[in-house]
Amino acid sequence: QVHVVESGGGLVQPGGSLRLSCAASGSIFSIKLMGWYRQAPGKQRELVAVIISDGITDYADSVKGRFTISRDNAKNTVYLQMNSLKLEDTAVYYCNADIWSGGSAGNYWGQGTQVTVSS
């Protein structure tokens, strides 16, 4: 069984920084893609950033230049460094991963971590 768990959310002032972490655990053979999504109240869940196993990354236009995604393959962990945070970054942030486990591929979501940007 595979678990994906986020951590690192919280309350921060505009212009501040936060670092989110997401760790996958369980019977994992390999992880192809890990990413971060977010969902603000009343809005659809949207992609924030993704990173694939060879290190290639992609970002939503709204976070380019402010957020950085990285991963530690040895720890099955992905990070999201968020700088210059804005009010509109307030949302629940979810980790997502494509994981090979037990001979099959699956897509897994974490439970989400709240990020609130407020003065």
C-alpha positions in Angstrom: 0.0 0.0 0.0 1.2 3.5 -0.8 0.7 6.7 1.2 1.4 10.3 0.2 1.6 12.8 3.0 2.1 16.6 2.8 3.5 18.9 5.4 4.7 22.4 5.8 1.6 24.5 5.3 0.7 27.4 7.5 0.0 31.1 7.8 2.3 33.6 6.2 2.3 37.3 5.4 2.3 38.6 1.8 5.9 38.5 0.5 6.8 35.7 2.8 8.0 32.2 2.1 6.9 28.6 2.9 8.3 25.3 2.0 6.0 22.3 1.5 7.1 18.7 1.6 5.5 15.6 0.3 6.7 12.1 1.1 5.6 8.9 -0.5 5.9 5.7 1.5 5.0 2.0 1.2 5.8 -0.6 -1.4 7.2 1.7 -4.1 9.1 0.5 -7.1 9.5 3.8 -8.8 7.9 7.3 -9.0 7.7 8.8 -12.5 6.0 12.1 -11.7 5.4 14.2 -8.6 3.5 17.4 -8.5 1.6 20.0 -6.5 -1.9 21.2 -7.1 -4.0 23.7 -5.2 -7.6 24.5 -4.6 -8.9 27.8 -3.4 -12.4 28.2 -1.9 -15.0 28.2 -4.7 -12.4 27.4 -7.4 -11.3 24.3 -9.2 -8.2 22.4 -8.3 -5.3 23.6 -10.5 -1.8 22.5 -11.3 1.0 24.4 -9.6 4.1 22.6 -10.5 5.3 19.1 -11.6 8.7 17.4 -11.7 9.4 14.1 -13.5 12.0 11.5 -12.6 14.8 13.1 -14.7 14.3 16.5 -13.2 12.3 18.2 -15.8 9.9 20.7 -14.3 6.9 22.7 -15.3 5.0 25.5 -13.6 1.7 27.4 -13.7 2.3 30.8 -15.2 1.0 32.4 -12.0 3.8 30.9 -9.9 6.8 31.0 -12.3 9.8 32.8 -10.9 8.3 32.6 -7.3 7.9 28.8 -6.7 10.5 26.1 -7.1 9.7 22.4 -7.2 12.4 19.8 -6.4 12.6 16.2 -5.4 14.8 13.8 -3.5 14.5 10.5 -5.3 16.3 8.6 -2.6 13.6 9.7 -0.1 10.6 9.6 -2.4 10.0 13.2 -1.5 9.0 16.3 -3.4 9.3 19.9 -2.1 7.7 23.2 -3.1 9.6 26.3 -2.1 7.2 29.2 -2.3 8.7 32.7 -2.2 7.1 36.1 -2.6 3.7 34.7 -1.6 0.6 36.6 -2.6 -2.9 36.7 -1.2 -4.1 34.8 -4.2 -1.8 31.9 -3.3 -4.1 31.0 -0.4 -5.4 27.5 -1.0 -5.2 23.9 0.1 -2.1 22.4 -1.6 -2.2 18.8 -2.6 0.6 16.5 -3.6 0.1 14.1 -6.5 2.3 11.3 -7.7 2.4 8.6 -10.4 3.8 5.6 -8.6 4.7 2.0 -9.7 3.9 -0.3 -6.9 3.1 -4.0 -6.8 3.5 -4.4 -10.5 1.1 -1.7 -11.5 1.0 2.1 -11.9 -1.3 4.2 -9.8 -2.0 7.9 -9.2 -2.0 9.0 -5.6 -3.1 12.1 -3.8 -2.2 13.4 -0.4 -4.7 14.8 2.1 -3.8 18.4 1.5 -2.1 21.1 3.5 -3.5 24.6 4.1 -1.5 27.6 3.0 -2.9 31.0 4.1 -1.4 34.2 2.9 -2.8 37.1 5.0 -1.6 40.3 6.6 
